[in-house]
Amino acid sequence: MAHSSSYEPSSGIEKWIDARLPVPRLMYDQFLAFPTPRNLNYWWTFGGILSFMLVSQIATGVVLAMHYVATPTNAFDSVEHIMRDVNWGWLLRYTHAVGASMFFLAAYIHTFRGLYYGSYKAPREVLWILGVLILFLMIATAFMGYSLVWGQMSFWAVTVITNLFSSLDAVIPGLGTRLVQWIWGGFAVGGPTLTRLYSLHYLFPFVIAGVVVLHVWALHIPGNNNPTGIDVKSARDTVPFHPYYTIKDGFALVLFALLFAGFVFYAPNLLGHPDNYIPANPLQTPQHIVPEWYFLPFYAILRAIPNKLFGVAALIGAIVVLFFVPWLDTSRVRSTSYRPIYKWFFWAFVVTCLVLGYLGSQPPEGIYLVLGRIFTAYYFLFFLLVMPVVGWIEKPKALPGSITESVLGPEKSSPASPQPAPRRRTPEPAL
Amino acid sequence: MADTTHITPAQFPLPDEDEPSRRDVIMIAAGGFAAAGLGLGLWPLLDQMNPDQSALSMATTEVDLTHVEAGQAITVMWRGKPIFIRHRTDKEIEEAKAVPIDDLPDPIARNANLPDDAPATDENRAGKDRESWLVMIGICTHLGCIPKGQAIGDPKGDYDGWFCPCHGSQYDSAGRVRKGPAPQNMAIPPYTLVSDTKVKIG
């Protein structure tokens, strides 16, 4: 939260800098002394993990770009050149490719955490919207990065996704076709498409980094939400970010890095599709094309709707609806832990996303299509019906008196209690 | 309980600052481990810029010299660099042999096939037992330009060798710098004259 600065420049040079460009003061106040709710659980460590993943993706990506050649004849071969010839190229490429998966894994957990604990509710609406914007940019970046490999899956993913825009022909005849040709730089996916995808794939991560700065800024105005969803009421409810959460986030990051390394070193291709090791062939579509796992739920939604234009609208709507969550949720309390009815709907939504992911990997026929429609319906009903209505009719459980009370139990020495003695004994955190 | 959860950064390290505590040991060990991990993680990001396997695999090249008559020269590529191969005339060899070592700006042979301190005599510059051949990396040792003197009609400088158009360095018929800003003789790559008509570079 916005708190008064407790930074005291100790040396002469720190004072000199502090009077001119107080970056050390900013870092100290925002990342060391920052008062953070004392009850954050491990679901709150994914913000730090995501920062690490962004840095990792940019570092490995910048380096891969030194060896990658973005032309239709050379792209696939240059990737194999990276794998075989470049020093540590295999490690760098696998770290980057698996890193995309790990980035999405962390982002989805982070998003579900925000949904569960009502982290989007006032006063954190802008924080949430910036987060959804980052997710949107991540999806675009990952898609463009995947296309650069220029294998069969890459090529046909680009073909299918860019053709989504041709659905606008149903609105204004000719508009969609013109738009798609503009995106392609030709009459089919080809060299001009590849180079522009490459250029934008390099640009977008830095745009993401910029929005992340805004996201963190928007976080540091109201401060962290917490598992109880209640506001910080006194300094007792918080601890300084360092060392408490630097250590906690660091520990979680180590565990996450173990999983990451496990994939990179033992199953680097498990999350990919073998067909992408076949060079792109514009004359032959693979039997069964599927996106990477992190796009499967959206892919299932696209295929669930038999109309081209509305399928695309649903695909985009599945993300756009997230922007409106702060106003769709009418609940008086933030945390789902205190919402006996909504809780069931929430977990049903989590299951829905997982099932949609499975359905997206299956051929779009028979029972898979029927189920796809049912779960797509629930996906949207959850946001458009459950969130407003359940929030309206539900009676939340009693909230704890304070964050401290939720951690230590309703002890007699709670700050709200009139007994002064224990309170004096408790030192105030240095804020 | 509330007391123990309110340790502030100001209280680190623990009050007894003279004696290293268990916490100090853990902090240093964890920090050292993290630093080592960071270094290991950073190495591939840096090492990837070194010549890769495909560059190293271009390390040797064989050249057929059958059609290079005395007085002619050819340029071939080796590791992305131009290699000057000149079939020298007797006149050029005599000129090169006549120069006293003390007159040379760089008295070192710069021949990768000889010890580092071999003097820059013509014998140490030309091909072993085949002194009419001069095999040399055709890059001016000043700032990396390609000197003139390979083609017929090129300026060859005052010493029947090579003339660098960038900053005017002049090399003699043994590829030794004689004039201008170049600090060293042009380098001799590792090579062997496999036969009278074939040279293997690298």
Interface residues (C-beta under 8 A of the other chain):
Chain A: L32 A33 R38 A59 T60 V63 M66 H67 H81 R84 D85 V86 N87 W88 G89 L91 L92 R236 V239 P240 H242 P243 T404 L408 S413 P422 R425 T426 P427 E428 P429 A430
Chain B: M1 A2 D3 T5 H6 T8 P9 A10 F12 W43 P44 L45 D47 Q48 M49 N50 D52 Q53 S54 A55
